[in-house]
Amino acid sequence: MTTILCAGVAVIDFVYQLDEMPRRAEKYLAKDAWMTGGGNAANASVAISRLGGHARLVARLGDDAVADMIVSGLEVEGVDCALVRRFAGRKSSFSAVFIDAAGERQIVNYRDMDISFGAEWLAAADLGLFDAALSDTRWPQCGAAVLGRARERGVPGVLDAEAPIALAEEALLLASHIAFSAQGLRDYAGHYDLAKGLREAARATGAWVCATDGAKGVLWLDGGEVRSVPAVAVAAVETLGAGDVWHGAFTLKLAEGESEEAAIHYANAGAALKCAGSGGRASYPRRADVDALLSG
């Protein structure tokens, strides 16, 4: 089974479905609500597991009930949490997520900034064999350590590059593949021209680069030429976690030996299926679902 080492943030999301986003200081009644695991790296690890890969997660949590929920939710999905560290006296991260009738979302996140960001322990840790690594930018020290280990082993090292990018400079230089969000690339480049930003990022890092832009699809740099892969059209119900599904699916296909372009097509299909469902991780697609959409 293809193994992906995922590194970064793991949280619990408390999700509220509303007709419109809250805009005033008053009480709102949710149409529906649920609790689900969240966080870029944790979500990507679940997506990888659903798609037939073996995911191992490196993350940092507090020593509290929220951490218990995070870990148990991941392990139910088959994610290996042996490299998740818990810190006594600290709080795990959690979010309030608001989703409107169009499927768009707002997120209010709490993070305990007193949990150690240090990743020195990873230098001595037995990370085992893995076929690719995927890191978010929420714990940049860990991202640099994991992507550095992937570079040493000659396997793909993918950075999910979300804003703010500046703190992840070392990880940017160690990644073999950088998948920016459109917002992340604008933050990195300091302007709104995504094509220009991709060229600048490729020159500065030497990595293969792309930018995901929701329903507008994906731009990627192919030998200096900016190319695009359109998003798969669906009636969006919920976009929460779609980007994380994309990064997990993209990394898994690279690890399986597919080209970057093929991996983009696969990841676009996986993200679209996520958007067509609701309930957080409950609507993450299985491999057979993605294969059926691509073959249809």
C-alpha positions in Angstrom: 0.0 0.0 0.0 1.3 3.5 -0.9 2.3 5.4 2.3 2.1 9.2 2.6 3.6 11.0 5.5 1.4 14.0 6.3 2.6 16.8 8.6 0.8 19.8 10.1 -2.3 20.8 11.8 -5.2 18.7 13.3 -8.3 20.3 14.8 -12.0 19.7 15.6 -14.5 21.7 13.6 -17.9 22.7 15.0 -19.9 23.3 11.9 -23.1 25.4 11.5 -25.2 25.5 8.4 -27.0 28.8 7.8 -28.9 30.5 5.0 -26.5 33.5 5.2 -23.2 34.3 6.9 -23.5 36.0 10.3 -23.0 39.8 9.9 -24.6 41.3 13.1 -24.1 41.0 16.8 -27.1 38.8 17.5 -28.2 35.2 17.9 -28.5 33.0 14.8 -30.3 29.6 14.5 -28.5 27.0 12.5 -30.4 24.9 9.9 -28.1 22.0 10.7 -24.9 21.4 12.7 -22.3 18.7 13.3 -18.9 18.1 14.7 -16.1 16.8 12.5 -12.3 16.5 12.5 -10.5 19.3 10.6 -7.1 20.8 9.9 -5.2 20.7 6.6 -2.8 17.8 7.2 -5.3 15.8 9.2 -8.0 16.2 6.6 -5.6 15.2 3.8 -4.6 12.1 5.7 -8.2 11.0 5.9 -8.7 11.7 2.2 -5.6 9.6 1.4 -7.0 6.7 3.5 -10.4 6.9 1.9 -8.7 6.9 -1.5 -6.8 3.7 -0.8 -3.5 4.9 0.6 -1.9 4.5 4.0 -1.6 7.9 5.8 0.7 8.6 8.8 0.2 11.9 10.5 2.8 14.1 12.3 0.9 16.7 14.4 1.0 18.5 17.8 -1.9 18.6 20.2 -2.8 19.6 23.7 -3.5 17.0 26.4 -7.3 17.5 26.6 -10.6 16.1 25.5 -10.4 17.8 22.2 -7.2 15.9 21.5 -9.0 12.6 22.4 -11.7 13.4 19.8 -9.1 14.4 17.1 -7.1 11.2 17.5 -10.0 8.8 17.8 -11.6 10.4 14.7 -8.5 9.9 12.7 -7.8 6.3 13.9 -11.4 5.3 12.9 -10.5 6.4 9.4 -7.3 4.2 9.4 -4.8 7.1 9.9 -1.7 6.1 11.8 -1.3 8.6 14.7 1.9 7.2 16.3 3.7 10.4 15.4 1.1 12.8 16.9 2.6 14.5 20.0 0.5 15.7 23.0 1.7 18.4 25.3 0.6 18.5 28.9 -1.3 21.6 30.1 -1.9 22.9 26.6 -5.1 23.2 24.5 -5.8 21.5 21.2 -7.0 23.5 18.3 -10.7 23.8 17.4 -12.8 25.9 15.0 -16.3 27.3 14.5 -17.3 26.9 10.8 -20.2 28.7 9.2 -21.5 27.4 5.9 -24.1 29.4 3.8 -26.7 28.2 1.3 -24.2 28.5 -1.5 -21.8 26.1 0.2 -19.2 28.8 1.0 -17.7 28.9 4.5 -16.2 31.2 7.2 -13.8 29.7 9.8 -13.0 31.1 13.2 -10.0 29.1 14.6 -8.4 28.9 18.0 -4.8 27.8 18.3 -2.7 27.5 21.5 0.4 29.4 20.5 2.2 28.1 23.6 2.4 24.6 22.2 6.0 24.1 21.1 6.6 24.7 17.4 10.0 22.9 17.7 10.5 19.9 15.4 14.0 18.9 16.5 12.6 15.6 17.7 11.8 14.6 14.2 15.5 14.5 13.3 15.9 11.5 15.6 12.4 10.0 15.0 11.9 6.8 13.1 9.6 8.0 10.3 9.5 4.6 8.7 9.3 4.1 4.9 7.0 6.4 2.9 6.4 7.0 -0.7 5.7 10.8 -0.5 5.3 13.5 2.1 2.7 16.2 2.3 2.9 19.2 4.6 0.8 22.3 5.3 2.2 25.6 6.4 0.6 25.7 9.9 3.6 24.1 11.5 6.5 25.3 9.3 9.3 23.8 11.3 7.7 20.4 11.0 7.1 20.9 7.3 10.8 21.7 6.7 11.8 18.6 8.6 9.5 16.3 6.8 10.0 17.7 3.4 13.8 17.6 4.0 13.5 13.9 4.8 11.5 13.3 1.6 14.2 15.1 -0.4 16.9 12.9 1.2 14.9 9.8 0.2 14.2 11.0 -3.4 10.4 10.9 -3.0 7.9 13.6 -3.8 7.5 16.3 -1.1 4.4 18.4 -1.5 3.8 21.7 0.3 0.2 22.8 0.7 1.0 26.5 0.6 -1.6 28.6 2.4 -1.2 32.1 3.6 0.8 33.3 5.5 3.7 31.9 3.5 6.6 33.9 4.9 7.0 31.7 7.9 7.4 28.6 5.7 10.4 29.8 3.7 12.6 26.8 4.5 9.8 24.4 3.6 9.3 26.2 0.3 12.9 25.6 -0.6 12.8 21.9 0.3 9.5 20.9 -1.4 9.7 19.2 -4.8 6.1 20.3 -5.5 4.4 23.4 -4.2 0.6 23.6 -4.5 -0.5 27.1 -3.6 -4.0 28.2 -3.0 -4.8 31.3 -5.1 -4.8 33.3 -1.8 -1.5 31.7 -0.8 0.2 32.5 -4.1 -1.0 36.1 -3.9 0.4 36.3 -0.4 3.7 34.9 -1.6 4.0 37.0 -4.7 2.6 40.3 -3.3 0.3 40.8 -6.3 -2.8 39.3 -8.0 -1.3 37.9 -11.3 -1.3 34.2 -10.7 0.6 33.3 -13.8 3.3 35.7 -13.0 3.3 34.5 -9.4 3.8 30.9 -10.5 6.8 31.8 -12.6 8.3 33.8 -9.7 7.8 30.9 -7.3 9.3 28.4 -9.7 12.4 30.6 -10.2 12.9 31.2 -6.5 12.3 27.6 -5.3 13.2 25.3 -8.2 10.0 23.3 -7.4 7.2 22.3 -9.6 4.4 24.8 -8.9 0.6 25.1 -9.3 -2.2 27.2 -7.9 -5.7 25.9 -7.0 -8.5 28.4 -7.4 -11.7 26.7 -6.4 -14.3 26.5 -9.2 -11.9 28.2 -11.6 -9.7 25.1 -11.6 -5.9 24.8 -11.3 -3.1 26.7 -13.0 0.3 25.0 -13.3 3.6 25.7 -14.8 4.8 23.3 -17.6 8.3 24.1 -18.7 7.7 27.9 -18.4 4.2 27.7 -20.0 1.2 28.3 -17.8 -1.4 25.7 -18.4 -4.8 25.1 -16.7 -7.0 22.2 -15.8 -10.7 23.1 -15.2 -12.6 22.2 -12.1 -15.1 19.4 -12.4 -18.5 21.1 -12.4 -20.8 20.1 -9.5 -23.7 21.7 -7.6 -21.7 22.7 -4.5 -23.2 21.9 -1.2 -20.2 22.4 1.1 -16.6 23.4 0.2 -15.2 22.8 3.7 -12.2 20.5 3.4 -12.2 20.4 -0.4 -8.7 21.8 -0.7 -7.4 19.3 1.8 -9.0 16.4 -0.2 -7.3 17.9 -3.3 -3.9 17.9 -1.8 -4.2 14.4 -0.4 -5.4 13.0 -3.7 -2.7 14.9 -5.7 0.1 13.6 -3.4 -1.2 10.1 -3.5 -1.3 9.9 -7.3 2.3 11.4 -7.4 3.4 8.7 -5.0 1.7 6.1 -7.2 3.9 7.3 -10.2 1.4 9.4 -12.1 2.3 12.6 -13.8 1.5 16.0 -12.3 -1.1 16.6 -14.9 -2.8 13.3 -14.3 -2.6 13.9 -10.5 -4.3 17.3 -11.0 -7.2 15.7 -12.9 -7.6 13.1 -10.2 -7.4 15.6 -7.4 -10.0 17.9 -9.1 -12.4 15.0 -9.3 -11.9 14.1 -5.6 -12.4 17.7 -4.5 -15.6 18.1 -6.7 -17.1 15.0 -5.1 -16.4 16.4 -1.7 -18.1 19.7 -2.6 -21.2 17.8 -3.8 -21.7 16.3 -0.3 -22.0 17.6 3.2 -21.1 16.6 6.8 -17.4 17.3 6.7 -15.3 14.2 6.4 -18.5 12.1 6.0 -18.5 13.2 2.3 -14.9 12.6 1.5 -14.9 10.3 -1.6 -13.7 6.7 -1.8 -11.4 5.7 -4.6 -14.2 3.9 -6.5 -16.2 7.1 -6.5 -13.4 9.1 -8.1 -12.6 6.4 -10.6 -16.3 6.3 -11.6 -16.5 10.0 -12.1 -13.3 10.1 -14.2 -14.4 7.2 -16.3 -17.9 8.5 -16.8 
